[in-house]
C-alpha cells in the first residue's frame, strides 16, 4: 500500500472512531485510539499569535482560528477587541473578561461558520478533538492558565493537534497555541496536570467542557 493510500485509510478510520466516540453509540477503548493515532499524528499548521492585552486571550484565540479558516481575509486582534468592547463582550476590569457565551457572539459577527458546544466526559472530549482536527478545524477550548494550578484562572487556547509520545508509555499529547506565550505548546491529555482536567475545571461560568470552532467556507 503506498503512502497516500495508507494515509487516506488512517484518516477515514480516525474520523469513524471519533464520530462513534463522540456520539456515544459505540464506546471504543483509548488503547485502540492510540494505535490509530500512531499511524499519523493530527497536526494543523495554525499560526500562533500573542494576545495584545493580558486578558484578551479569547479575542486572540478567535483571530487564530478565523485566520486559519480565512487566510485571505485575516483579522487583527485589536479590531476584534474594539468590537467586543463596544458590544460589552469584552470587559477589561472584571472576570471573566470574555465569557464562553460572548466568545460565540464575537465569532458570529465575523462569520456564520461557527460551531460550539460542550463535552461532558473524557471520551467525548477526545473524540471531539479528533473529529474536528480531521475536518481541518482547530478548536478553541477553555482551560486553566497553568494546567496544574486550579487557582491560576481560566484561559482560552487553540488546540491544533494530537500525537502519541511512545517514550512516555504511549501518552496522548495535545498540541495547542497558547496566546499568552505566542507558542505552540503540548501537554498530556489525561491526569491531574493534563488538558482534560484543566478543560473540565477551568472555573469560568459555562466553561467546563466548552468548545468552539470556525469552519472554512465550503
C-alpha positions in Angstrom: 0.0 0.0 0.0 1.5 3.3 -1.0 1.9 6.2 1.4 -1.1 8.3 0.1 -3.5 5.4 0.2 -2.3 4.4 3.7 -2.7 8.0 4.9 -6.2 8.1 3.5 -7.2 4.9 5.2 -5.8 6.2 8.5 -7.8 9.4 8.2 -11.0 7.6 7.4 -10.5 5.2 10.3 -9.9 8.1 12.8 -12.9 10.1 11.6 -15.1 7.0 12.1 -13.6 6.3 15.5 -14.1 9.9 16.6 -17.6 10.0 15.4 -18.5 6.8 17.3 -16.8 8.0 20.5 -18.5 11.5 20.3 -21.9 10.1 19.6 -21.5 7.5 22.4 -23.1 4.9 20.1 -20.2 2.5 20.5 -17.6 3.5 23.1 -14.1 2.4 22.0 -11.0 2.0 24.1 -8.4 4.6 24.4 -5.8 1.9 23.6 -7.5 1.4 20.2 -7.4 5.1 19.5 -3.7 5.3 20.4 -2.9 2.5 17.9 -4.7 4.5 15.2 -3.1 7.9 16.1 0.3 6.2 15.9 -0.1 5.7 12.2 -0.2 9.5 11.7 -0.3 12.5 14.1 -3.0 15.0 13.7 -1.3 18.4 13.5 -2.8 21.5 11.9 -0.5 24.4 10.8 -2.1 27.2 12.8 0.0 30.3 13.2 0.3 31.3 16.9 -0.1 34.9 17.9 0.4 36.7 21.2 -2.6 38.3 22.9 -2.3 42.1 22.8 -3.7 42.5 26.3 -3.1 40.5 29.5 -6.8 39.4 29.5 -7.5 39.2 25.7 -6.8 35.5 25.3 -10.3 34.9 23.9 -10.0 37.5 21.2 -6.5 36.2 20.2 -7.9 32.7 20.0 -10.7 33.9 17.7 -8.2 35.6 15.5 -6.1 32.4 15.2 -8.9 30.2 14.3 -10.6 32.7 11.9 -7.3 33.4 10.1 -6.7 29.7 9.7 -10.1 29.4 8.0 -9.9 32.7 6.1 -6.3 33.3 5.3 -7.0 35.7 2.5 -9.1 38.0 4.7 -7.3 37.9 8.1 -8.5 39.7 11.3 -6.4 42.0 13.5 -6.8 41.3 17.2 -7.1 45.0 18.2 -10.1 45.4 15.9 -11.7 42.3 17.5 -11.1 43.8 20.9 -12.6 47.1 19.8 -15.7 45.5 18.5 -16.1 43.2 21.6 -15.6 46.2 23.9 -18.2 48.2 22.1 -20.7 45.4 22.4 -19.9 44.7 26.1 -18.5 41.2 25.2 -15.0 42.2 26.5 -14.7 43.8 29.9 -11.1 44.6 31.0 -12.0 45.4 34.6 -13.7 42.2 35.8 -13.8 38.5 35.2 -14.5 36.5 33.2 -13.4 39.4 30.8 -14.8 37.5 27.8 -17.2 34.6 28.7 -17.6 31.5 26.5 -21.1 32.7 25.6 -19.7 36.0 24.4 -16.9 34.3 22.5 -19.6 32.8 20.3 -21.3 36.1 19.8 -18.0 37.8 18.8 -17.1 35.0 16.3 -20.6 35.1 14.7 -20.1 38.8 14.0 -17.3 37.8 11.5 -18.7 34.6 10.1 -21.7 32.3 10.2 -19.4 29.2 10.1 -19.2 28.9 13.9 -19.9 25.7 15.9 -19.9 25.5 19.7 -20.9 23.1 22.4 -19.9 21.3 25.5 -18.4 17.9 26.2 -19.2 16.1 29.4 -16.9 13.0 29.5 -13.3 12.5 28.8 -14.2 10.1 25.9 -16.4 12.7 24.4 -13.7 15.4 24.7 -11.0 13.3 23.0 -13.4 12.2 20.2 -14.5 15.8 19.6 -10.8 16.9 19.2 -10.1 14.0 16.7 -13.2 14.7 14.7 -12.6 18.5 14.4 -8.9 18.2 13.6 -9.7 15.8 10.8 -12.1 18.4 9.4 -9.2 21.0 9.5 -10.9 22.9 12.3 -8.7 24.0 15.2 -10.6 24.0 18.4 -10.8 26.8 21.0 -11.2 25.4 24.5 -11.3 27.0 27.9 -8.6 25.7 30.3 -6.6 26.8 33.3 -3.8 29.3 32.6 -1.4 26.8 34.3 -2.9 23.4 33.7 -1.8 22.0 37.1 -2.9 25.0 39.1 -6.6 25.4 39.9 -6.0 28.9 41.2 -4.5 30.2 38.0 -7.7 31.3 36.4 -9.4 30.4 33.1 -7.6 30.8 29.8 -8.6 30.2 26.1 -6.2 28.2 23.9 -6.4 26.8 20.4 -6.0 23.0 20.0 -4.0 22.3 16.9 -3.1 18.7 17.1 -2.9 15.3 18.8 0.1 12.9 18.9 1.4 9.9 20.8 4.6 10.0 23.0 5.8 6.4 22.8 8.8 7.2 25.1 6.3 8.1 27.8 4.2 5.0 27.8 2.0 6.0 24.8 0.9 9.2 26.4 -1.6 11.1 24.4 -0.3 14.6 23.8 -2.5 17.6 23.0 -0.8 20.4 21.0 -2.2 23.9 21.4 -1.4 27.5 20.6 -1.1 29.5 23.8 -1.8 33.2 23.1 -0.1 34.1 26.4 3.3 32.9 25.1 2.7 33.0 21.4 4.0 29.5 21.1 2.6 26.1 20.2 2.8 24.0 23.3 1.9 20.5 24.3 0.7 18.7 27.4 -0.7 15.3 28.3 -4.4 14.7 27.7 -5.1 12.8 30.9 -4.0 13.2 34.6 -4.2 15.9 37.1 -1.8 18.1 35.1 -3.4 17.2 31.8 -5.6 19.2 29.3 -8.8 17.3 30.1 -8.6 18.2 33.8 -7.9 21.8 33.1 -10.7 21.9 30.4 -13.2 20.4 32.8 -12.3 22.5 35.8 -11.4 26.0 34.4 -13.8 27.9 36.7 -15.4 30.0 34.0 -19.3 30.3 34.0 -20.3 27.8 31.4 -16.7 27.0 30.7 -16.5 23.4 31.8 -16.0 21.3 28.6 -16.9 24.3 26.4 -15.5 24.4 22.8 -15.8 26.5 19.7 -14.6 26.1 16.1 -14.7 28.3 12.9 -15.0 26.4 9.7 -13.5 27.4 6.4 -16.2 28.3 3.8 -17.4 25.5 1.6 
